[in-house]
Amino acid sequence: MTIWLLASGAEDMPWWQWLLSQSLAFGVLLFVILKWIRPSLGKALGDRSREFEETFHRIERETAETASAISDLKAQIADLDQEAKRRMTQALEEANHARSRMIAEANQQAQNELAKARREIEIERSKAILELRQETTRLTLEAADHLSQAAMTDALQGQLVEKYLARLEKVEKT
């Protein structure tokens, strides 16, 4: 309205008319703002506020869900860690048991091989002693035969035969 008044040449209007016209223009403007613009702005601002609230609630809900998921994952990781430790302990116990069993079997096998080796050594020793005795006997007989042929004369042979016969007669008499 002020623009209309200025455009119509109302510059020479008294101050109270001008104030009244300005007040009237302000009142019309205020009425328009309160009647049509304010509800639209209020609705727009209210919608925007609800969107913000919904966004904040959604973010809070998602944060809580994420925190819950993280907590669940941490619990699962802890369970997996305990399971891994249990399996490692069990594997170590089984490995130690298998190692002990293998050492015992190896010791038993070594004892068996040692006993077998001792028996074979004893058998070979007995064979060697027997062969040595046989060779000694053969060599003794050869030496005796050689000595007897070398030292045997007809006179000596006759004496031996007479002694042998004398012994036989004594045995017959008894």
Secondary structure, DSSP 8 states (H G I E B T S, - for coil): -HHHHHHTTGGGS-HHHHHHHHHHHHHHHHHHIIIIIHHHHHHHHHHHHHHHHHHHHHHHHHHHHHHHHHHHHHHHHHHHHHHHHHHHHHHHHHHHHHHHHHHHHHHHHHHHHHHHHHHHHHHHHHHHHHHHHHHHHHHHHHHHHHHHHHH--HHHHHHHHHHHHHHHHHHHH-
